Amino acid sequence: MIKISSYRPEIDGLRAVAVLSVILFHTGLGVTPGGYVGVDIFFVISGFLITNIIFQELNKGSFSLTTFYERRIRRIFPAFFFVVFVSSVAAWFILTPGELKDYSQSVLASSIFLSNIYFFLKTDYFATNSEELPLLHTWSLSLEEQFYLFFPLLMIALFLINRKLITEAIITLFLISFTFSLFIGVTDTTFNFYMLPTRGWELLAGSLLAINYSYLRESLMSKKTLFRLLELLGALAIIGSIMLLDSKTVFPGIATIPVIFGTFLLILTMHEKSIVGKLLSSRLAVSIGLISYSAYLIHQPLFVYFRLIDFSDRPLLIIFLIPISLLLAYLSWKYVEQPFRNKDKITRKAIFSFGLVAIIFSVLAGLAGHLNDGFSQRFDPKLVAVSESALASPHRNSCHTDGANYLKPQSSCFYGTNDIKWAVFGDSHGVELAAALGDFLHNSDKGVRHLSFSGCPPALLFDIDNPGCNEWVRESLDFLNLDSDIESVIIVYRYGFYLYGD
């Protein structure tokens, strides 16, 4: 039997650490370069608490799938669909037709808790355009919901077959998922990031802790020095992950172990009178932890719409959005989350009906936005035409280059006709310009040469820390000088970045 107190305030404090690290990461200011690991902290906490609930009720013979899913709906649906609704109203006024069409697809996917699969097919979490996707963060909710569908059924089956095999079964699944993450992380980083098979081990780490909590806790209670050292080690592992990892880290994988292990250790060793436990049990930490779910939901669309409206991404204004996110989260917690958890006011039948209606409405709204191409009639036709021209070049993957094995200038692409009078020379910001210029020149029987290299500044006199960049610049300039047919060269670089950084 697992003996875990019904409420542990320090776990809410740990939720506060998780959500604040994610929010700070999404400011883009570099304060917490590894702040995205806050999601992994949430995963371990969820696996721990869900497994504890299931096991306590299975042992008592009182577990019910209906009751389990009712609790999940009460916990997740109200705030989620409220934020989706408010975000969708904002999207109607802010997003271009193309953006609204993509957004509508994400509404549909997230409403049936498949947004992790949708974003896996659509984008890299760390890509630049992720700052323009209001519902990108819902991938983690979808992944957790998929776990909630699968895990209770597995536990019931194992409990009926042989409850003594439960730990071994979860360890086996943990190792399979972790090994798969290590394998797929080398070949498909996007799948590795978004999908349950490569993330499941993080939730299962919490499950293993819940199953063995009493035994581990009792074993450590007599070793007070070790107990405290493990608590501090857990805190340092989490802080180190938040501060030392970044968007270039292969994740999940080996680099994920410290934050998972750190969260495991803190849940195991913390209590209200321990060193870390006292900090995380403080009124401020617990208060933020209580509203962490709404804060997680609200901050991403708020940041995205601010960036789309303001354009400047000014640091002080971005920082100002953090307390606004927390204030809105408190209002959501008080007036949306809490009322729906009251079983006296909202019955089981009512909550299931609400959940079904919310899903159907969101799916239909998502379909409408997709099938109507983002409702382009909202804008002047000329504005729509300009917006629709802002498309990624179909030649980006084959004609843009980078790395030590770069595409040689003499093998570079050209567009329009064979009578090449123009060239576009620069970094990735010239890719779409080259394609558009090619389309334009085709009508006058002229062509344009496309020469672009990722993150490669226009520099000859010093070495750039970008493999292949210096060599490519020299070879490209030689190539252009020797080609007497080229009359005009458009030089396109993100000069501000190379001069001043982000």
WORA-V563351 format. One record per residue. N is the residue number from 1. PHI is phi in degrees with one decimal (NA if undefined). PSI is psi in radians with two decimals (none if undefined). Layout:
n & phi & psi
N & PHI & PSI
N & PHI & PSI
This chain:
n & phi & psi
1 & NA & 2.32
2 & -84.6 & 2.25
3 & -114.4 & 1.64
4 & -125.6 & 2.27
5 & -58.2 & 2.62
6 & -62.8 & -0.57
7 & -139.1 & 2.27
8 & -124.1 & 1.82
9 & -59.8 & -0.53
10 & -66.2 & -0.43
11 & -72.0 & -0.63
12 & -63.8 & -0.65
13 & -63.6 & -0.63
14 & -67.5 & -0.61
15 & -61.5 & -0.65
16 & -61.7 & -0.75
17 & -59.5 & -0.77
18 & -61.6 & -0.88
19 & -71.9 & -0.64
20 & -67.0 & -0.64
21 & -65.5 & -0.67
22 & -67.1 & -0.80
23 & -61.2 & -0.80
24 & -63.4 & -0.64
25 & -61.6 & -0.72
26 & -75.3 & -0.16
27 & -68.9 & -0.40
28 & 76.0 & 0.22
29 & -90.3 & -0.07
30 & 77.3 & 0.22
31 & -67.7 & -0.72
32 & -126.6 & 1.44
33 & -59.7 & -0.45
34 & -108.3 & 0.42
35 & -61.7 & -0.32
36 & -63.0 & -0.26
37 & -69.7 & -0.15
38 & -56.0 & -0.60
39 & -62.6 & -0.66
40 & -68.7 & -0.59
41 & -62.0 & -0.79
42 & -59.2 & -0.71
43 & -59.9 & -0.81
44 & -64.8 & -0.76
45 & -60.3 & -0.78
46 & -62.6 & -0.81
47 & -59.8 & -0.69
48 & -65.0 & -0.91
49 & -69.8 & -0.71
50 & -65.2 & -0.76
51 & -64.7 & -0.68
52 & -59.6 & -0.81
53 & -61.4 & -0.86
54 & -60.9 & -0.79
55 & -68.2 & -0.73
56 & -59.2 & -0.75
57 & -76.0 & -0.60
58 & -64.3 & -0.71
59 & -65.4 & -0.59
60 & -82.9 & -0.19
61 & 75.6 & 0.37
62 & -114.6 & 0.12
63 & -70.6 & 2.37
64 & -135.8 & 2.22
65 & -61.1 & -0.67
66 & -61.6 & -0.81
67 & -65.5 & -0.69
68 & -60.1 & -0.85
69 & -72.3 & -0.49
70 & -61.9 & -0.77
71 & -62.9 & -0.71
72 & -62.8 & -0.74
73 & -64.3 & -0.79
74 & -61.2 & -0.64
75 & -76.7 & -0.70
76 & -102.6 & -0.78
77 & -64.1 & -0.88
78 & -56.3 & -0.96
79 & -65.9 & -0.67
80 & -61.3 & -0.92
81 & -71.7 & -0.48
82 & -64.2 & -0.81
83 & -65.8 & -0.70
84 & -60.8 & -0.73
85 & -63.7 & -0.86
86 & -64.4 & -0.73
87 & -62.4 & -0.64
88 & -69.4 & -0.64
89 & -62.2 & -0.78
90 & -63.7 & -0.70
91 & -60.5 & -0.63
92 & -58.2 & -0.67
93 & -91.4 & -0.36
94 & -106.4 & -0.72
95 & -81.2 & 2.52
96 & -70.8 & 2.90
97 & -53.9 & -0.79
98 & -63.6 & -0.73
99 & -66.6 & -0.70
100 & -68.1 & -0.60
101 & -63.0 & -0.83
102 & -62.6 & -0.73
103 & -61.3 & -0.74
104 & -60.8 & -0.67
105 & -62.5 & -0.70
106 & -69.9 & -0.57
107 & -62.5 & -0.81
108 & -60.3 & -0.86
109 & -63.9 & -0.76
110 & -70.8 & -0.50
111 & -68.8 & -0.47
112 & -107.5 & 0.31
113 & 55.5 & 0.87
114 & -128.1 & 0.37
115 & -70.0 & -0.44
116 & -64.4 & -0.65
117 & -70.0 & -0.72
118 & -60.7 & -0.85
119 & -72.6 & -0.47
120 & -60.1 & -0.72
121 & -76.6 & -0.35
122 & -101.5 & -0.76
123 & -158.4 & 2.76
124 & -82.8 & 2.33
125 & -56.4 & -0.56
126 & -97.1 & 0.11
127 & -69.3 & 2.75
128 & -58.7 & -0.67
129 & -73.2 & -0.08
130 & -64.3 & -0.41
131 & -74.4 & -0.05
132 & -115.4 & 0.24
133 & -115.0 & 1.77
134 & -60.3 & -0.50
135 & -112.2 & 0.31
136 & -57.4 & -0.67
137 & -67.7 & -0.22
138 & -72.1 & -0.11
139 & -57.5 & -0.68
140 & -70.2 & -0.59
141 & -66.5 & -0.73
142 & -61.9 & -0.75
143 & -63.2 & -0.74
144 & -64.0 & -0.72
145 & -62.6 & -0.66
146 & -63.6 & -0.67
147 & -64.7 & -0.72
148 & -64.8 & -0.52
149 & -72.5 & -0.65
150 & -86.6 & -0.77
151 & -66.5 & -0.80
152 & -59.2 & -0.68
153 & -63.8 & -0.72
154 & -62.6 & -0.75
155 & -65.9 & -0.68
156 & -61.8 & -0.79
157 & -62.0 & -0.81
158 & -66.3 & -0.64
159 & -64.7 & -0.67
160 & -74.8 & -0.63
161 & -75.0 & -1.02
162 & -168.6 & 1.80
163 & -63.7 & -0.36
164 & -69.6 & -0.29
165 & -91.6 & -0.02
166 & -62.6 & -0.83
167 & -60.6 & -0.80
168 & -61.3 & -0.70
169 & -64.8 & -0.75
170 & -69.4 & -0.67
171 & -60.6 & -0.72
172 & -61.9 & -0.83
173 & -63.6 & -0.70
174 & -57.6 & -0.85
175 & -67.5 & -0.67
176 & -62.6 & -0.83
177 & -63.9 & -0.77
178 & -64.7 & -0.75
179 & -63.6 & -0.72
180 & -63.2 & -0.66
181 & -62.9 & -0.76
182 & -63.1 & -0.68
183 & -72.3 & -0.88
184 & -75.2 & -0.40
185 & -62.4 & -0.40
186 & -81.9 & -0.60
187 & -102.2 & -0.50
188 & -146.7 & 1.51
189 & -65.7 & -0.53
190 & -71.2 & -0.79
191 & -59.0 & -0.77
192 & -58.0 & -0.65
193 & -75.3 & -0.71
194 & -95.9 & -0.37
195 & -102.5 & 2.59
196 & -59.3 & -0.72
197 & -58.5 & -0.52
198 & -99.0 & -0.14
199 & -110.4 & -0.27
200 & -56.7 & -0.57
201 & -61.8 & -0.46
202 & -69.8 & -0.74
203 & -68.5 & -0.67
204 & -68.7 & -0.44
205 & -60.6 & -0.73
206 & -65.9 & -0.64
207 & -63.8 & -0.77
208 & -60.8 & -0.68
209 & -64.3 & -0.76
210 & -61.6 & -0.73
211 & -66.8 & -0.64
212 & -108.6 & 0.26
213 & -59.4 & -0.89
214 & -61.6 & -0.79
215 & -62.0 & -0.84
216 & -65.7 & -0.73
217 & -64.5 & -0.79
218 & -66.7 & -0.58
219 & -66.8 & -0.53
220 & -92.3 & -0.32
221 & -59.3 & -0.58
222 & -81.5 & -0.15
223 & -113.4 & 1.30
224 & -62.6 & -0.69
225 & -63.7 & -0.81
226 & -62.3 & -0.69
227 & -57.0 & -0.83
228 & -71.3 & -0.65
229 & -63.8 & -0.71
230 & -66.0 & -0.62
231 & -64.6 & -0.80
232 & -66.6 & -0.65
233 & -62.5 & -0.72
234 & -61.6 & -0.76
235 & -64.2 & -0.75
236 & -65.5 & -0.64
237 & -63.8 & -0.71
238 & -69.7 & -0.83
239 & -61.2 & -0.75
240 & -61.1 & -0.71
241 & -63.9 & -0.76
242 & -64.0 & -0.66
243 & -93.6 & -0.44
244 & -104.7 & -0.45
245 & -79.2 & 2.89
246 & -152.3 & -3.03
247 & -69.8 & -0.22
248 & -89.9 & -0.14
249 & -70.8 & 2.37
250 & -67.9 & 2.06
251 & -150.1 & 2.31
252 & -73.8 & 2.94
253 & 159.6 & -2.59
254 & -57.8 & -0.68
255 & -67.3 & -0.26
256 & -83.2 & -0.36
257 & -56.5 & -0.80
258 & -57.4 & -0.79
259 & -70.1 & -0.62
260 & -68.7 & -0.83
261 & -64.7 & -0.68
262 & -63.3 & -0.76
263 & -65.1 & -0.74
264 & -54.6 & -0.86
265 & -66.3 & -0.71
266 & -66.3 & -0.76
267 & -61.9 & -0.65
268 & -69.7 & -0.72
269 & -103.0 & -0.36
270 & -69.4 & 2.56
271 & -152.7 & 3.02
272 & -63.2 & -0.32
273 & -107.7 & -0.03
274 & -78.6 & 2.98
275 & -60.9 & -1.01
276 & -71.8 & -0.64
277 & -58.2 & -0.69
278 & -61.5 & -0.77
279 & -64.0 & -0.78
280 & -78.9 & -0.21
281 & -94.4 & 0.02
282 & -63.5 & 2.75
283 & -59.4 & -0.73
284 & -64.4 & -0.84
285 & -62.2 & -0.79
286 & -65.0 & -0.69
287 & -61.4 & -0.77
288 & -68.0 & -0.66
289 & -61.7 & -0.68
290 & -63.9 & -0.57
291 & -100.8 & 0.20
292 & -62.3 & -0.62
293 & -64.6 & -0.86
294 & -64.5 & -0.65
295 & -63.5 & -0.71
296 & -63.4 & -0.75
297 & -66.2 & -0.73
298 & -80.0 & -0.65
299 & -64.5 & -0.68
300 & -63.7 & -0.95
301 & -61.6 & -0.59
302 & -62.7 & -0.83
303 & -63.4 & -0.75
304 & -62.3 & -0.86
305 & -67.3 & -0.60
306 & -61.2 & -0.81
307 & -64.1 & -0.68
308 & -68.9 & -0.54
309 & -85.0 & -0.76
310 & -85.5 & -0.60
311 & 71.0 & -0.54
312 & -80.5 & -0.41
313 & 56.4 & 0.74
314 & -69.0 & 2.25
315 & -55.7 & -0.79
316 & -63.0 & -0.66
317 & -72.0 & -0.65
318 & -62.3 & -0.76
319 & -61.5 & -0.65
320 & -63.6 & -0.43
321 & -71.7 & -0.33
322 & -64.8 & -0.94
323 & -63.7 & -0.53
324 & -64.5 & -0.73
325 & -59.5 & -0.76
326 & -69.2 & -0.64
327 & -65.2 & -0.83
328 & -62.8 & -0.61
329 & -64.7 & -0.69
330 & -62.9 & -0.77
331 & -63.2 & -0.70
332 & -64.5 & -0.76
333 & -61.4 & -0.77
334 & -74.9 & -0.74
335 & -105.3 & -0.14
336 & -120.0 & -0.97
337 & -64.6 & -0.94
338 & -61.0 & -0.83
339 & -57.7 & -0.66
340 & -74.3 & -0.25
341 & -87.0 & -0.15
342 & -82.5 & 1.82
343 & -70.4 & -0.37
344 & -71.9 & -0.60
345 & -89.1 & -0.63
346 & -123.2 & 1.92
347 & -73.7 & 2.97
348 & -59.8 & -0.79
349 & -59.7 & -0.73
350 & -66.3 & -0.70
351 & -70.4 & -0.65
352 & -68.4 & -0.67
353 & -64.1 & -0.76
354 & -59.4 & -0.81
355 & -59.4 & -0.77
356 & -65.7 & -0.78
357 & -64.4 & -0.73
358 & -62.4 & -0.74
359 & -64.6 & -0.85
360 & -60.6 & -0.80
361 & -61.8 & -0.77
362 & -68.2 & -0.68
363 & -63.8 & -0.77
364 & -65.0 & -0.70
365 & -64.3 & -0.72
366 & -64.0 & -0.74
367 & -63.1 & -0.72
368 & -61.9 & -0.77
369 & -64.9 & -0.64
370 & -71.2 & -0.87
371 & -69.3 & -0.45
372 & -96.9 & 0.28
373 & 51.2 & 0.77
374 & 74.1 & 0.33
375 & 50.2 & 1.10
376 & -63.3 & -0.33
377 & -65.8 & -0.15
378 & -66.1 & -0.37
379 & -122.5 & 2.88
380 & -61.2 & 2.39
381 & -54.6 & -0.61
382 & -66.4 & -0.69
383 & -65.8 & -0.69
384 & -62.7 & -0.73
385 & -61.9 & -0.74
386 & -63.5 & -0.79
387 & -60.6 & -0.76
388 & -70.1 & -0.28
389 & -80.2 & -0.24
390 & -85.0 & 1.21
391 & -113.7 & 2.68
392 & -66.2 & 2.50
393 & -64.8 & 2.32
394 & -67.9 & -0.19
395 & -100.9 & 0.06
396 & -57.1 & -0.85
397 & -66.9 & -0.60
398 & -93.9 & -0.41
399 & -111.8 & -0.42
400 & -83.2 & 2.58
401 & -135.5 & 2.91
402 & -169.3 & 3.02
403 & 79.6 & 3.02
404 & -64.8 & -0.57
405 & -94.8 & 0.96
406 & -73.5 & 2.82
407 & -72.0 & 2.14
408 & -65.8 & 2.52
409 & -55.1 & -0.67
410 & -69.0 & -0.26
411 & -104.0 & 0.13
412 & -67.5 & 2.81
413 & -78.3 & 2.72
414 & -137.7 & 2.63
415 & -123.5 & 2.87
416 & 87.5 & -2.12
417 & -117.2 & 3.12
418 & -74.0 & -0.21
419 & -84.3 & 1.43
420 & -86.0 & 1.90
421 & -108.2 & -0.22
422 & -123.8 & 2.81
423 & -146.3 & 2.52
424 & -110.8 & 2.18
425 & -129.3 & 2.14
426 & 168.0 & -2.67
427 & -96.6 & -2.80
428 & -64.2 & -0.30
429 & -73.9 & -0.09
430 & -97.2 & -0.08
431 & -61.7 & -0.94
432 & -69.3 & -0.61
433 & -62.1 & -0.74
434 & -61.5 & -0.78
435 & -64.7 & -0.76
436 & -66.1 & -0.70
437 & -65.0 & -0.64
438 & -61.0 & -0.75
439 & -62.7 & -0.71
440 & -67.4 & -0.78
441 & -71.0 & -0.42
442 & -57.7 & -0.61
443 & -67.5 & -0.38
444 & -108.1 & 0.35
445 & 56.9 & 0.66
446 & -121.4 & 2.92
447 & -133.9 & 2.92
448 & -134.6 & 2.39
449 & -89.0 & 2.38
450 & -107.0 & 1.99
451 & -128.2 & 1.80
452 & -144.0 & 2.51
453 & -137.7 & 2.26
454 & -61.5 & 2.28
455 & 56.4 & 0.58
456 & -114.3 & 1.86
457 & -75.0 & 2.82
458 & -78.7 & 1.28
459 & -130.6 & 2.35
460 & -116.6 & -0.42
461 & -95.2 & -0.01
462 & -149.7 & 2.74
463 & -77.7 & 2.43
464 & -105.2 & 2.39
465 & -78.9 & 1.17
466 & -152.8 & 1.80
467 & -50.1 & 2.21
468 & 88.6 & -0.27
469 & -61.6 & -0.95
470 & -59.4 & -0.77
471 & -62.7 & -0.74
472 & -64.7 & -0.72
473 & -60.5 & -0.84
474 & -62.9 & -0.81
475 & -65.1 & -0.66
476 & -67.2 & -0.72
477 & -65.4 & -0.73
478 & -61.0 & -0.74
479 & -61.8 & -0.78
480 & -67.0 & -0.69
481 & -64.3 & -0.61
482 & -82.7 & -0.31
483 & -88.2 & 1.73
484 & -73.0 & -0.24
485 & -76.8 & -0.49
486 & -74.9 & 2.14
487 & -102.4 & -0.52
488 & -135.3 & 2.36
489 & -123.5 & 2.18
490 & -95.6 & 2.09
491 & -98.5 & 2.11
492 & -126.3 & 1.99
493 & -141.4 & 2.70
494 & -86.1 & 1.36
495 & -59.6 & -0.70
496 & -57.4 & -0.69
497 & -65.2 & -0.79
498 & -69.4 & -0.50
499 & -84.7 & -0.69
500 & -122.7 & -0.13
501 & 78.9 & -2.96
502 & -64.5 & none
